[in-house]
Amino acid sequence: MRKRSSKISNIKDIISSRSFLFGIKPDNLYILNDAWEKEMSGFKNYFDLAAVEKNVLIINARTSVAANEVRIRKHEIIRSINKYFKNKWIKDVKVFVRNF
């Protein structure tokens, strides 16, 4: 019988690896959530933050009109969110219309 080799890592090694959360720091997610609440609170009824993929915000819009508003304000949204980070983390915004 062959001996199975197992690669057991401690939690510090897992968190510090690039593959953990796709390279996104957990602290940045907390900051992003707070920044989103502060900057986009007036638009809660129209669109919401769905996900982050590397350095792209994924936004769900409730209507096509709201999706167009996000596309028009794309650079404004990026600028207002990035002011909460040391480095400009968010580079792009993708918007999808959520069907109910």
C-alpha positions as CSV (number, residue, x, y, z in Angstrom):
1,M,0.0,0.0,0.0
2,R,1.1,3.5,-0.8
3,K,1.2,6.0,1.9
4,R,-1.0,9.0,1.2
5,S,0.6,12.3,1.6
6,S,-1.4,15.0,3.0
7,K,-0.6,18.7,2.9
8,I,-2.1,20.1,6.0
9,S,-1.7,23.9,6.3
10,N,-2.3,26.1,9.2
11,I,-4.8,28.9,9.0
12,K,-2.2,31.6,8.7
13,D,-0.7,30.0,5.6
14,I,-4.2,29.6,4.0
15,I,-5.1,33.2,4.6
16,S,-1.8,34.6,3.4
17,S,-2.0,32.6,0.2
18,R,-3.1,34.3,-3.1
19,S,-5.8,31.7,-3.7
20,F,-7.7,32.5,-0.5
21,L,-10.7,34.6,-1.4
22,F,-9.2,35.0,-4.9
23,G,-6.5,37.3,-3.6
24,I,-8.9,39.7,-1.9
25,K,-8.0,40.7,1.6
26,P,-10.9,40.1,4.1
27,D,-10.4,43.6,5.6
28,N,-11.0,45.1,2.2
29,L,-14.4,43.4,2.0
30,Y,-15.4,45.0,5.3
31,I,-14.2,48.4,4.2
32,L,-16.0,48.0,0.8
33,N,-19.3,47.1,2.5
34,D,-19.1,50.2,4.7
35,A,-18.1,52.4,1.8
36,W,-21.0,51.1,-0.3
37,E,-23.4,51.8,2.5
38,K,-22.2,55.4,3.0
39,E,-21.8,56.3,-0.7
40,M,-24.7,54.5,-2.3
41,S,-27.3,54.6,0.5
42,G,-29.6,56.8,-1.6
43,F,-29.8,54.2,-4.4
44,K,-30.6,51.2,-2.2
45,N,-34.1,50.8,-3.8
46,Y,-32.6,50.6,-7.3
47,F,-29.4,48.6,-7.2
48,D,-27.2,46.8,-4.7
49,L,-23.7,45.4,-4.5
50,A,-23.7,41.7,-5.4
51,A,-20.1,40.7,-5.5
52,V,-16.5,41.6,-6.1
53,E,-14.3,39.7,-8.6
54,K,-10.7,40.6,-8.2
55,N,-11.0,44.4,-8.7
56,V,-14.4,44.6,-10.4
57,L,-17.6,45.5,-8.6
58,I,-20.6,43.4,-9.6
59,I,-23.8,45.3,-9.2
60,N,-27.4,44.0,-9.5
61,A,-29.9,46.5,-10.8
62,R,-33.6,46.1,-10.3
63,T,-34.6,47.7,-13.6
64,S,-32.9,48.5,-16.9
65,V,-33.2,52.2,-16.1
66,A,-31.2,51.6,-12.9
67,A,-28.6,49.6,-14.8
68,N,-28.2,52.5,-17.2
69,E,-27.8,54.9,-14.3
70,V,-24.9,52.7,-13.0
71,R,-23.3,52.7,-16.4
72,I,-23.5,56.5,-16.6
73,R,-22.1,56.9,-13.1
74,K,-19.5,54.2,-13.4
75,H,-16.5,56.5,-13.0
76,E,-18.1,58.4,-10.1
77,I,-18.9,55.1,-8.3
78,I,-15.3,53.9,-8.7
79,R,-13.9,57.2,-7.5
80,S,-16.2,57.4,-4.5
81,I,-15.5,53.8,-3.4
82,N,-11.7,54.0,-4.0
83,K,-11.3,57.0,-1.6
84,Y,-11.7,54.6,1.3
85,F,-8.7,52.5,0.3
86,K,-5.0,53.3,0.4
87,N,-4.5,52.0,-3.2
88,K,-7.1,52.3,-5.9
89,W,-8.5,48.8,-5.6
90,I,-11.7,49.0,-7.8
91,K,-10.9,49.3,-11.5
92,D,-14.3,48.6,-13.1
93,V,-18.0,48.1,-12.5
94,K,-20.2,45.5,-14.1
95,V,-23.9,45.8,-13.8
96,F,-26.6,43.1,-14.4
97,V,-30.4,43.5,-14.3
98,R,-31.9,41.2,-11.7
99,N,-35.1,39.6,-12.7
100,F,-37.6,39.0,-9.9
